[in-house]
Amino acid sequence: MASTADRIKALVSENLEVDGQSVGPVNDLNTSLSDLGVSSVDIVAFGRLVVNEFGISMSAEDCADIPTLADLVKFVDGQSG
């Protein structure tokens, strides 16, 4: 099974777009979705994808409070384990 980080990276590259273009592969987990140009509405929608993918609980406020993808990985691992 792929690591949480790899699964998050895949979700980003497969599901997020900016100006109609895929965000593409993410190599640096210390980046934020907003730094990639993703809108706040799409960040919340991405949070729902993460909830469904990992079977965890995460509110819209949690999404807004998680600054980087690395922090999202930690959050997911904390909820899962």
PDB file of N, CA, C and O in Angstrom, chain B, residues numbered from 101:
ATOM      1  N   MET B 101       0.845  -1.190   0.000  1.00  0.00           N
ATOM      2  CA  MET B 101       0.000   0.000   0.000  1.00  0.00           C
ATOM      3  C   MET B 101       0.884   1.244   0.000  1.00  0.00           C
ATOM      4  O   MET B 101       1.908   1.290   0.681  1.00  0.00           O
ATOM      5  N   ALA B 102       0.482   2.235  -0.760  1.00  0.00           N
ATOM      6  CA  ALA B 102       1.227   3.486  -0.858  1.00  0.00           C
ATOM      7  C   ALA B 102       1.165   4.247   0.467  1.00  0.00           C
ATOM      8  O   ALA B 102       0.203   4.123   1.224  1.00  0.00           O
ATOM      9  N   SER B 103       2.193   5.025   0.728  1.00  0.00           N
ATOM     10  CA  SER B 103       2.224   5.830   1.947  1.00  0.00           C
ATOM     11  C   SER B 103       1.175   6.937   1.863  1.00  0.00           C
ATOM     12  O   SER B 103       0.670   7.260   0.788  1.00  0.00           O
ATOM     13  N   THR B 104       0.865   7.503   3.017  1.00  0.00           N
ATOM     14  CA  THR B 104      -0.084   8.617   3.057  1.00  0.00           C
ATOM     15  C   THR B 104       0.396   9.753   2.158  1.00  0.00           C
ATOM     16  O   THR B 104      -0.393  10.332   1.412  1.00  0.00           O
ATOM     17  N   ALA B 105       1.678  10.069   2.227  1.00  0.00           N
ATOM     18  CA  ALA B 105       2.226  11.157   1.412  1.00  0.00           C
ATOM     19  C   ALA B 105       2.032  10.876  -0.076  1.00  0.00           C
ATOM     20  O   ALA B 105       1.631  11.763  -0.830  1.00  0.00           O
ATOM     21  N   ASP B 106       2.313   9.656  -0.495  1.00  0.00           N
ATOM     22  CA  ASP B 106       2.154   9.308  -1.911  1.00  0.00           C
ATOM     23  C   ASP B 106       0.692   9.382  -2.340  1.00  0.00           C
ATOM     24  O   ASP B 106       0.385   9.827  -3.446  1.00  0.00           O
ATOM     25  N   ARG B 107      -0.198   8.950  -1.469  1.00  0.00           N
ATOM     26  CA  ARG B 107      -1.627   8.997  -1.792  1.00  0.00           C
ATOM     27  C   ARG B 107      -2.123  10.442  -1.885  1.00  0.00           C
ATOM     28  O   ARG B 107      -2.925  10.767  -2.761  1.00  0.00           O
ATOM     29  N   ILE B 108      -1.645  11.313  -0.982  1.00  0.00           N
ATOM     30  CA  ILE B 108      -2.020  12.732  -1.023  1.00  0.00           C
ATOM     31  C   ILE B 108      -1.494  13.367  -2.315  1.00  0.00           C
ATOM     32  O   ILE B 108      -2.218  14.099  -2.990  1.00  0.00           O
ATOM     33  N   LYS B 109      -0.237  13.084  -2.652  1.00  0.00           N
ATOM     34  CA  LYS B 109       0.338  13.620  -3.890  1.00  0.00           C
ATOM     35  C   LYS B 109      -0.490  13.190  -5.097  1.00  0.00           C
ATOM     36  O   LYS B 109      -0.756  13.993  -5.991  1.00  0.00           O
ATOM     37  N   ALA B 110      -0.895  11.929  -5.119  1.00  0.00           N
ATOM     38  CA  ALA B 110      -1.701  11.420  -6.234  1.00  0.00           C
ATOM     39  C   ALA B 110      -3.051  12.129  -6.290  1.00  0.00           C
ATOM     40  O   ALA B 110      -3.518  12.489  -7.371  1.00  0.00           O
ATOM     41  N   LEU B 111      -3.683  12.333  -5.131  1.00  0.00           N
ATOM     42  CA  LEU B 111      -4.967  13.041  -5.106  1.00  0.00           C
ATOM     43  C   LEU B 111      -4.827  14.457  -5.653  1.00  0.00           C
ATOM     44  O   LEU B 111      -5.689  14.930  -6.394  1.00  0.00           O
ATOM     45  N   VAL B 112      -3.745  15.127  -5.287  1.00  0.00           N
ATOM     46  CA  VAL B 112      -3.518  16.489  -5.780  1.00  0.00           C
ATOM     47  C   VAL B 112      -3.373  16.479  -7.294  1.00  0.00           C
ATOM     48  O   VAL B 112      -4.058  17.225  -7.993  1.00  0.00           O
ATOM     49  N   SER B 113      -2.483  15.635  -7.798  1.00  0.00           N
ATOM     50  CA  SER B 113      -2.209  15.668  -9.239  1.00  0.00           C
ATOM     51  C   SER B 113      -3.389  15.180 -10.073  1.00  0.00           C
ATOM     52  O   SER B 113      -3.561  15.614 -11.212  1.00  0.00           O
ATOM     53  N   GLU B 114      -4.204  14.283  -9.519  1.00  0.00           N
ATOM     54  CA  GLU B 114      -5.329  13.727 -10.271  1.00  0.00           C
ATOM     55  C   GLU B 114      -6.604  14.564 -10.177  1.00  0.00           C
ATOM     56  O   GLU B 114      -7.487  14.436 -11.025  1.00  0.00           O
ATOM     57  N   ASN B 115      -6.712  15.417  -9.159  1.00  0.00           N
ATOM     58  CA  ASN B 115      -7.993  16.071  -8.903  1.00  0.00           C
ATOM     59  C   ASN B 115      -7.990  17.589  -8.890  1.00  0.00           C
ATOM     60  O   ASN B 115      -9.058  18.195  -8.974  1.00  0.00           O
ATOM     61  N   LEU B 116      -6.843  18.220  -8.789  1.00  0.00           N
ATOM     62  CA  LEU B 116      -6.836  19.677  -8.651  1.00  0.00           C
ATOM     63  C   LEU B 116      -6.361  20.360  -9.924  1.00  0.00           C
ATOM     64  O   LEU B 116      -5.407  19.929 -10.572  1.00  0.00           O
ATOM     65  N   GLU B 117      -7.058  21.440 -10.261  1.00  0.00           N
ATOM     66  CA  GLU B 117      -6.719  22.242 -11.431  1.00  0.00           C
ATOM     67  C   GLU B 117      -6.657  23.715 -11.039  1.00  0.00           C
ATOM     68  O   GLU B 117      -7.331  24.162 -10.111  1.00  0.00           O
ATOM     69  N   VAL B 118      -5.835  24.446 -11.769  1.00  0.00           N
ATOM     70  CA  VAL B 118      -5.771  25.896 -11.658  1.00  0.00           C
ATOM     71  C   VAL B 118      -5.893  26.439 -13.075  1.00  0.00           C
ATOM     72  O   VAL B 118      -5.102  26.093 -13.952  1.00  0.00           O
ATOM     73  N   ASP B 119      -6.871  27.276 -13.286  1.00  0.00           N
ATOM     74  CA  ASP B 119      -7.129  27.845 -14.617  1.00  0.00           C
ATOM     75  C   ASP B 119      -7.271  26.761 -15.680  1.00  0.00           C
ATOM     76  O   ASP B 119      -6.774  26.908 -16.797  1.00  0.00           O
ATOM     77  N   GLY B 120      -7.945  25.685 -15.330  1.00  0.00           N
ATOM     78  CA  GLY B 120      -8.214  24.613 -16.278  1.00  0.00           C
ATOM     79  C   GLY B 120      -7.052  23.675 -16.542  1.00  0.00           C
ATOM     80  O   GLY B 120      -7.164  22.764 -17.363  1.00  0.00           O
ATOM     81  N   GLN B 121      -5.942  23.886 -15.858  1.00  0.00           N
ATOM     82  CA  GLN B 121      -4.766  23.036 -16.033  1.00  0.00           C
ATOM     83  C   GLN B 121      -4.498  22.258 -14.749  1.00  0.00           C
ATOM     84  O   GLN B 121      -4.630  22.792 -13.648  1.00  0.00           O
ATOM     85  N   SER B 122      -4.122  21.001 -14.902  1.00  0.00           N
ATOM     86  CA  SER B 122      -3.790  20.175 -13.746  1.00  0.00           C
ATOM     87  C   SER B 122      -2.671  20.824 -12.945  1.00  0.00           C
ATOM     88  O   SER B 122      -1.748  21.411 -13.511  1.00  0.00           O
ATOM     89  N   VAL B 123      -2.759  20.714 -11.631  1.00  0.00           N
ATOM     90  CA  VAL B 123      -1.683  21.196 -10.769  1.00  0.00           C
ATOM     91  C   VAL B 123      -0.410  20.417 -11.081  1.00  0.00           C
ATOM     92  O   VAL B 123       0.699  20.935 -10.949  1.00  0.00           O
ATOM     93  N   GLY B 124      -0.588  19.163 -11.497  1.00  0.00           N
ATOM     94  CA  GLY B 124       0.557  18.323 -11.850  1.00  0.00           C
ATOM     95  C   GLY B 124       1.172  17.679 -10.631  1.00  0.00           C
ATOM     96  O   GLY B 124       0.652  17.803  -9.522  1.00  0.00           O
ATOM     97  N   PRO B 125       2.273  16.996 -10.834  1.00  0.00           N
ATOM     98  CA  PRO B 125       2.912  16.302  -9.717  1.00  0.00           C
ATOM     99  C   PRO B 125       3.452  17.285  -8.681  1.00  0.00           C
ATOM    100  O   PRO B 125       3.979  18.346  -9.016  1.00  0.00           O
ATOM    101  N   VAL B 126       3.309  16.910  -7.442  1.00  0.00           N
ATOM    102  CA  VAL B 126       3.806  17.722  -6.333  1.00  0.00           C
ATOM    103  C   VAL B 126       5.004  16.999  -5.735  1.00  0.00           C
ATOM    104  O   VAL B 126       4.897  15.848  -5.312  1.00  0.00           O
ATOM    105  N   ASN B 127       6.133  17.673  -5.702  1.00  0.00           N
ATOM    106  CA  ASN B 127       7.339  17.064  -5.143  1.00  0.00           C
ATOM    107  C   ASN B 127       7.642  17.562  -3.740  1.00  0.00           C
ATOM    108  O   ASN B 127       8.226  16.837  -2.935  1.00  0.00           O
ATOM    109  N   ASP B 128       7.247  18.795  -3.443  1.00  0.00           N
ATOM    110  CA  ASP B 128       7.560  19.404  -2.150  1.00  0.00           C
ATOM    111  C   ASP B 128       6.315  19.438  -1.277  1.00  0.00           C
ATOM    112  O   ASP B 128       5.392  20.214  -1.524  1.00  0.00           O
ATOM    113  N   LEU B 129       6.299  18.592  -0.258  1.00  0.00           N
ATOM    114  CA  LEU B 129       5.146  18.548   0.645  1.00  0.00           C
ATOM    115  C   LEU B 129       5.082  19.764   1.563  1.00  0.00           C
ATOM    116  O   LEU B 129       4.088  19.954   2.266  1.00  0.00           O
ATOM    117  N   ASN B 130       6.120  20.583   1.567  1.00  0.00           N
ATOM    118  CA  ASN B 130       6.109  21.780   2.403  1.00  0.00           C
ATOM    119  C   ASN B 130       5.458  22.962   1.702  1.00  0.00           C
ATOM    120  O   ASN B 130       5.595  24.104   2.141  1.00  0.00           O
ATOM    121  N   THR B 131       4.760  22.694   0.630  1.00  0.00           N
ATOM    122  CA  THR B 131       4.021  23.733  -0.073  1.00  0.00           C
ATOM    123  C   THR B 131       2.555  23.660   0.327  1.00  0.00           C
ATOM    124  O   THR B 131       2.076  22.625   0.790  1.00  0.00           O
ATOM    125  N   SER B 132       1.855  24.758   0.145  1.00  0.00           N
ATOM    126  CA  SER B 132       0.421  24.768   0.447  1.00  0.00           C
ATOM    127  C   SER B 132      -0.356  24.731  -0.859  1.00  0.00           C
ATOM    128  O   SER B 132       0.166  25.086  -1.916  1.00  0.00           O
ATOM    129  N   LEU B 133      -1.603  24.299  -0.777  1.00  0.00           N
ATOM    130  CA  LEU B 133      -2.442  24.284  -1.972  1.00  0.00           C
ATOM    131  C   LEU B 133      -2.674  25.699  -2.484  1.00  0.00           C
ATOM    132  O   LEU B 133      -2.745  25.917  -3.694  1.00  0.00           O
ATOM    133  N   SER B 134      -2.792  26.659  -1.575  1.00  0.00           N
ATOM    134  CA  SER B 134      -2.989  28.043  -2.023  1.00  0.00           C
ATOM    135  C   SER B 134      -1.743  28.560  -2.743  1.00  0.00           C
ATOM    136  O   SER B 134      -1.862  29.352  -3.677  1.00  0.00           O
ATOM    137  N   ASP B 135      -0.540  28.124  -2.321  1.00  0.00           N
ATOM    138  CA  ASP B 135       0.684  28.504  -3.031  1.00  0.00           C
ATOM    139  C   ASP B 135       0.690  27.952  -4.453  1.00  0.00           C
ATOM    140  O   ASP B 135       1.304  28.535  -5.347  1.00  0.00           O
ATOM    141  N   LEU B 136       0.006  26.827  -4.664  1.00  0.00           N
ATOM    142  CA  LEU B 136      -0.095  26.240  -5.998  1.00  0.00           C
ATOM    143  C   LEU B 136      -1.158  26.941  -6.846  1.00  0.00           C
ATOM    144  O   LEU B 136      -1.296  26.658  -8.036  1.00  0.00           O
ATOM    145  N   GLY B 137      -1.912  27.863  -6.222  1.00  0.00           N
ATOM    146  CA  GLY B 137      -2.934  28.605  -6.944  1.00  0.00           C
ATOM    147  C   GLY B 137      -4.330  28.032  -6.817  1.00  0.00           C
ATOM    148  O   GLY B 137      -5.244  28.468  -7.517  1.00  0.00           O
ATOM    149  N   VAL B 138      -4.509  27.055  -5.929  1.00  0.00           N
ATOM    150  CA  VAL B 138      -5.811  26.413  -5.743  1.00  0.00           C
ATOM    151  C   VAL B 138      -6.709  27.340  -4.921  1.00  0.00           C
ATOM    152  O   VAL B 138      -6.274  27.887  -3.908  1.00  0.00           O
ATOM    153  N   SER B 139      -7.949  27.515  -5.350  1.00  0.00           N
ATOM    154  CA  SER B 139      -8.886  28.399  -4.649  1.00  0.00           C
ATOM    155  C   SER B 139      -9.326  27.784  -3.323  1.00  0.00           C
ATOM    156  O   SER B 139      -9.220  26.575  -3.118  1.00  0.00           O
ATOM    157  N   SER B 140      -9.816  28.633  -2.435  1.00  0.00           N
ATOM    158  CA  SER B 140     -10.275  28.152  -1.127  1.00  0.00           C
ATOM    159  C   SER B 140     -11.449  27.189  -1.278  1.00  0.00           C
ATOM    160  O   SER B 140     -11.565  26.236  -0.508  1.00  0.00           O
ATOM    161  N   VAL B 141     -12.311  27.423  -2.249  1.00  0.00           N
ATOM    162  CA  VAL B 141     -13.441  26.517  -2.490  1.00  0.00           C
ATOM    163  C   VAL B 141     -12.926  25.141  -2.909  1.00  0.00           C
ATOM    164  O   VAL B 141     -13.421  24.116  -2.441  1.00  0.00           O
ATOM    165  N   ASP B 142     -11.926  25.126  -3.795  1.00  0.00           N
ATOM    166  CA  ASP B 142     -11.361  23.851  -4.237  1.00  0.00           C
ATOM    167  C   ASP B 142     -10.576  23.158  -3.126  1.00  0.00           C
ATOM    168  O   ASP B 142     -10.501  21.930  -3.097  1.00  0.00           O
ATOM    169  N   ILE B 143      -9.994  23.932  -2.216  1.00  0.00           N
ATOM    170  CA  ILE B 143      -9.287  23.330  -1.080  1.00  0.00           C
ATOM    171  C   ILE B 143     -10.276  22.576  -0.195  1.00  0.00           C
ATOM    172  O   ILE B 143      -9.986  21.469   0.257  1.00  0.00           O
ATOM    173  N   VAL B 144     -11.438  23.169   0.054  1.00  0.00           N
ATOM    174  CA  VAL B 144     -12.465  22.493   0.861  1.00  0.00           C
ATOM    175  C   VAL B 144     -12.964  21.241   0.135  1.00  0.00           C
ATOM    176  O   VAL B 144     -13.160  20.200   0.761  1.00  0.00           O
ATOM    177  N   ALA B 145     -13.171  21.338  -1.176  1.00  0.00           N
ATOM    178  CA  ALA B 145     -13.589  20.164  -1.955  1.00  0.00           C
ATOM    179  C   ALA B 145     -12.515  19.085  -1.908  1.00  0.00           C
ATOM    180  O   ALA B 145     -12.829  17.897  -1.830  1.00  0.00           O
ATOM    181  N   PHE B 146     -11.257  19.493  -1.956  1.00  0.00           N
ATOM    182  CA  PHE B 146     -10.156  18.535  -1.850  1.00  0.00           C
ATOM    183  C   PHE B 146     -10.177  17.859  -0.480  1.00  0.00           C
ATOM    184  O   PHE B 146      -9.890  16.667  -0.364  1.00  0.00           O
ATOM    185  N   GLY B 147     -10.518  18.627   0.555  1.00  0.00           N
ATOM    186  CA  GLY B 147     -10.641  18.048   1.892  1.00  0.00           C
ATOM    187  C   GLY B 147     -11.664  16.929   1.928  1.00  0.00           C
ATOM    188  O   GLY B 147     -11.457  15.919   2.602  1.00  0.00           O
ATOM    189  N   ARG B 148     -12.776  17.098   1.204  1.00  0.00           N
ATOM    190  CA  ARG B 148     -13.787  16.034   1.136  1.00  0.00           C
ATOM    191  C   ARG B 148     -13.231  14.797   0.439  1.00  0.00           C
ATOM    192  O   ARG B 148     -13.541  13.671   0.828  1.00  0.00           O
ATOM    193  N   LEU B 149     -12.408  15.004  -0.590  1.00  0.00           N
ATOM    194  CA  LEU B 149     -11.759  13.870  -1.254  1.00  0.00           C
ATOM    195  C   LEU B 149     -10.856  13.112  -0.282  1.00  0.00           C
ATOM    196  O   LEU B 149     -10.835  11.882  -0.259  1.00  0.00           O
ATOM    197  N   VAL B 150     -10.114  13.872   0.515  1.00  0.00           N
ATOM    198  CA  VAL B 150      -9.215  13.259   1.498  1.00  0.00           C
ATOM    199  C   VAL B 150     -10.019  12.461   2.519  1.00  0.00           C
ATOM    200  O   VAL B 150      -9.640  11.346   2.877  1.00  0.00           O
ATOM    201  N   VAL B 151     -11.127  13.029   2.986  1.00  0.00           N
ATOM    202  CA  VAL B 151     -12.005  12.332   3.935  1.00  0.00           C
ATOM    203  C   VAL B 151     -12.471  11.005   3.349  1.00  0.00           C
ATOM    204  O   VAL B 151     -12.427   9.975   4.022  1.00  0.00           O
ATOM    205  N   ASN B 152     -12.915  11.030   2.101  1.00  0.00           N
ATOM    206  CA  ASN B 152     -13.406   9.804   1.458  1.00  0.00           C
ATOM    207  C   ASN B 152     -12.287   8.799   1.205  1.00  0.00           C
ATOM    208  O   ASN B 152     -12.481   7.595   1.376  1.00  0.00           O
ATOM    209  N   GLU B 153     -11.134   9.283   0.804  1.00  0.00           N
ATOM    210  CA  GLU B 153     -10.001   8.404   0.488  1.00  0.00           C
ATOM    211  C   GLU B 153      -9.481   7.683   1.726  1.00  0.00           C
ATOM    212  O   GLU B 153      -9.144   6.501   1.667  1.00  0.00           O
ATOM    213  N   PHE B 154      -9.418   8.400   2.850  1.00  0.00           N
ATOM    214  CA  PHE B 154      -8.784   7.850   4.045  1.00  0.00           C
ATOM    215  C   PHE B 154      -9.775   7.433   5.123  1.00  0.00           C
ATOM    216  O   PHE B 154      -9.376   6.835   6.122  1.00  0.00           O
ATOM    217  N   GLY B 155     -11.055   7.733   4.944  1.00  0.00           N
ATOM    218  CA  GLY B 155     -12.051   7.359   5.934  1.00  0.00           C
ATOM    219  C   GLY B 155     -11.861   8.067   7.263  1.00  0.00           C
ATOM    220  O   GLY B 155     -12.019   7.467   8.327  1.00  0.00           O
ATOM    221  N   ILE B 156     -11.520   9.356   7.196  1.00  0.00           N
ATOM    222  CA  ILE B 156     -11.283  10.137   8.409  1.00  0.00           C
ATOM    223  C   ILE B 156     -12.345  11.221   8.539  1.00  0.00           C
ATOM    224  O   ILE B 156     -13.199  11.376   7.667  1.00  0.00           O
ATOM    225  N   SER B 157     -12.282  11.963   9.631  1.00  0.00           N
ATOM    226  CA  SER B 157     -13.172  13.093   9.859  1.00  0.00           C
ATOM    227  C   SER B 157     -12.344  14.373   9.766  1.00  0.00           C
ATOM    228  O   SER B 157     -11.302  14.495  10.410  1.00  0.00           O
ATOM    229  N   MET B 158     -12.817  15.329   8.957  1.00  0.00           N
ATOM    230  CA  MET B 158     -12.117  16.599   8.824  1.00  0.00           C
ATOM    231  C   MET B 158     -13.139  17.661   8.439  1.00  0.00           C
ATOM    232  O   MET B 158     -13.879  17.501   7.469  1.00  0.00           O
ATOM    233  N   SER B 159     -13.173  18.735   9.198  1.00  0.00           N
ATOM    234  CA  SER B 159     -14.118  19.822   8.920  1.00  0.00           C
ATOM    235  C   SER B 159     -13.516  20.810   7.919  1.00  0.00           C
ATOM    236  O   SER B 159     -12.322  20.767   7.620  1.00  0.00           O
ATOM    237  N   ALA B 160     -14.360  21.691   7.416  1.00  0.00           N
ATOM    238  CA  ALA B 160     -13.878  22.756   6.528  1.00  0.00           C
ATOM    239  C   ALA B 160     -12.874  23.639   7.267  1.00  0.00           C
ATOM    240  O   ALA B 160     -11.915  24.130   6.673  1.00  0.00           O
ATOM    241  N   GLU B 161     -13.099  23.837   8.563  1.00  0.00           N
ATOM    242  CA  GLU B 161     -12.168  24.627   9.367  1.00  0.00           C
ATOM    243  C   GLU B 161     -10.818  23.933   9.464  1.00  0.00           C
ATOM    244  O   GLU B 161      -9.774  24.582   9.404  1.00  0.00           O
ATOM    245  N   ASP B 162     -10.842  22.592   9.618  1.00  0.00           N
ATOM    246  CA  ASP B 162      -9.584  21.842   9.635  1.00  0.00           C
ATOM    247  C   ASP B 162      -8.819  22.075   8.336  1.00  0.00           C
ATOM    248  O   ASP B 162      -7.608  22.296   8.351  1.00  0.00           O
ATOM    249  N   CYS B 163      -9.534  22.023   7.213  1.00  0.00           N
ATOM    250  CA  CYS B 163      -8.900  22.251   5.901  1.00  0.00           C
ATOM    251  C   CYS B 163      -8.204  23.603   5.869  1.00  0.00           C
ATOM    252  O   CYS B 163      -7.068  23.718   5.410  1.00  0.00           O
ATOM    253  N   ALA B 164      -8.888  24.612   6.354  1.00  0.00           N
ATOM    254  CA  ALA B 164      -8.340  25.966   6.328  1.00  0.00           C
ATOM    255  C   ALA B 164      -7.152  26.119   7.271  1.00  0.00           C
ATOM    256  O   ALA B 164      -6.275  26.951   7.037  1.00  0.00           O
ATOM    257  N   ASP B 165      -7.122  25.321   8.334  1.00  0.00           N
ATOM    258  CA  ASP B 165      -6.075  25.448   9.346  1.00  0.00           C
ATOM    259  C   ASP B 165      -4.841  24.600   9.064  1.00  0.00           C
ATOM    260  O   ASP B 165      -3.863  24.684   9.807  1.00  0.00           O
ATOM    261  N   ILE B 166      -4.860  23.791   8.020  1.00  0.00           N
ATOM    262  CA  ILE B 166      -3.719  22.929   7.695  1.00  0.00           C
ATOM    263  C   ILE B 166      -2.876  23.663   6.653  1.00  0.00           C
ATOM    264  O   ILE B 166      -3.275  23.771   5.494  1.00  0.00           O
ATOM    265  N   PRO B 167      -1.699  24.171   7.069  1.00  0.00           N
ATOM    266  CA  PRO B 167      -0.958  25.064   6.181  1.00  0.00           C
ATOM    267  C   PRO B 167      -0.274  24.405   4.976  1.00  0.00           C
ATOM    268  O   PRO B 167      -0.233  25.000   3.899  1.00  0.00           O
ATOM    269  N   THR B 168       0.254  23.210   5.132  1.00  0.00           N
ATOM    270  CA  THR B 168       1.004  22.589   4.033  1.00  0.00           C
ATOM    271  C   THR B 168       0.537  21.158   3.805  1.00  0.00           C
ATOM    272  O   THR B 168      -0.177  20.581   4.624  1.00  0.00           O
ATOM    273  N   LEU B 169       0.954  20.602   2.680  1.00  0.00           N
ATOM    274  CA  LEU B 169       0.631  19.200   2.404  1.00  0.00           C
ATOM    275  C   LEU B 169       1.298  18.280   3.421  1.00  0.00           C
ATOM    276  O   LEU B 169       0.735  17.244   3.773  1.00  0.00           O
ATOM    277  N   ALA B 170       2.486  18.640   3.898  1.00  0.00           N
ATOM    278  CA  ALA B 170       3.150  17.844   4.938  1.00  0.00           C
ATOM    279  C   ALA B 170       2.298  17.824   6.205  1.00  0.00           C
ATOM    280  O   ALA B 170       2.181  16.789   6.860  1.00  0.00           O
ATOM    281  N   ASP B 171       1.706  18.965   6.550  1.00  0.00           N
ATOM    282  CA  ASP B 171       0.824  19.025   7.720  1.00  0.00           C
ATOM    283  C   ASP B 171      -0.442  18.209   7.490  1.00  0.00           C
ATOM    284  O   ASP B 171      -0.976  17.614   8.426  1.00  0.00           O
ATOM    285  N   LEU B 172      -0.922  18.177   6.256  1.00  0.00           N
ATOM    286  CA  LEU B 172      -2.086  17.352   5.930  1.00  0.00           C
ATOM    287  C   LEU B 172      -1.755  15.876   6.114  1.00  0.00           C
ATOM    288  O   LEU B 172      -2.571  15.118   6.639  1.00  0.00           O
ATOM    289  N   VAL B 173      -0.572  15.466   5.689  1.00  0.00           N
ATOM    290  CA  VAL B 173      -0.140  14.073   5.876  1.00  0.00           C
ATOM    291  C   VAL B 173      -0.130  13.735   7.364  1.00  0.00           C
ATOM    292  O   VAL B 173      -0.618  12.676   7.761  1.00  0.00           O
ATOM    293  N   LYS B 174       0.422  14.626   8.191  1.00  0.00           N
ATOM    294  CA  LYS B 174       0.453  14.401   9.647  1.00  0.00           C
ATOM    295  C   LYS B 174      -0.959  14.313  10.216  1.00  0.00           C
ATOM    296  O   LYS B 174      -1.241  13.463  11.060  1.00  0.00           O
ATOM    297  N   PHE B 175      -1.848  15.195   9.751  1.00  0.00           N
ATOM    298  CA  PHE B 175      -3.233  15.191  10.219  1.00  0.00           C
ATOM    299  C   PHE B 175      -3.897  13.864   9.882  1.00  0.00           C
ATOM    300  O   PHE B 175      -4.528  13.246  10.740  1.00  0.00           O
ATOM    301  N   VAL B 176      -3.755  13.426   8.636  1.00  0.00           N
ATOM    302  CA  VAL B 176      -4.372  12.169   8.196  1.00  0.00           C
ATOM    303  C   VAL B 176      -3.804  10.999   8.987  1.00  0.00           C
ATOM    304  O   VAL B 176      -4.555  10.142   9.453  1.00  0.00           O
ATOM    305  N   ASP B 177      -2.491  10.957   9.140  1.00  0.00           N
ATOM    306  CA  ASP B 177      -1.878   9.864   9.901  1.00  0.00           C
ATOM    307  C   ASP B 177      -2.351   9.870  11.350  1.00  0.00           C
ATOM    308  O   ASP B 177      -2.540   8.808  11.945  1.00  0.00           O
ATOM    309  N   GLY B 178      -2.544  11.060  11.926  1.00  0.00           N
ATOM    310  CA  GLY B 178      -3.041  11.166  13.293  1.00  0.00           C
ATOM    311  C   GLY B 178      -4.478  10.691  13.428  1.00  0.00           C
ATOM    312  O   GLY B 178      -4.843  10.111  14.451  1.00  0.00           O
ATOM    313  N   GLN B 179      -5.292  10.925  12.420  1.00  0.00           N
ATOM    314  CA  GLN B 179      -6.689  10.487  12.426  1.00  0.00           C
ATOM    315  C   GLN B 179      -6.803   8.989  12.158  1.00  0.00           C
ATOM    316  O   GLN B 179      -7.696   8.320  12.678  1.00  0.00           O
ATOM    317  N   SER B 180      -5.894   8.478  11.345  1.00  0.00           N
ATOM    318  CA  SER B 180      -5.973   7.077  10.923  1.00  0.00           C
ATOM    319  C   SER B 180      -5.417   6.124  11.959  1.00  0.00           C
ATOM    320  O   SER B 180      -5.827   4.967  12.041  1.00  0.00           O
ATOM    321  N   GLY B 181      -4.490   6.614  12.739  1.00  0.00           N
ATOM    322  CA  GLY B 181      -3.755   5.679  13.550  1.00  0.00           C
ATOM    323  C   GLY B 181      -4.055   5.647  14.968  1.00  0.00           C
ATOM    324  O   GLY B 181      -3.457   4.867  15.709  1.00  0.00           O
TER     325      GLY B 181
END
